[in-house]
Each structure stands twice: as structure tokens, then as C-alpha cells.
Amino acid sequence: MLGRRAAIKVLHSTFLHDAAIVTRFFNEAHAATDDPCCAP
């Protein structure tokens, strides 16, 4: 446990066939892991 509140971002299956949305989703996830305030 992190000992604090955390948010989880989930991509709805409706958008799995939209390459632009999937790419943006993964880009945002990778960017968040570069933030020292976010756990990888």
C-alpha cells in the first residue's frame, strides 16, 4: 500500500479501436511515471 490516496486511469473498451485515443492514453501514462509524485 502507498499509505495515501491514489487514482487509477482506465481506458474504456469502447475506445480500444481508436488508435489516436490509445496512443494518447499510453503517452499520458508514460508521462505520469516521469513525475516524482506518481508511483510507477
Secondary structure by P-SEA (a helix, b strand, c coil): cccbbbbbbbbcccccccaaaaaaaaaaaaaaaacccccc
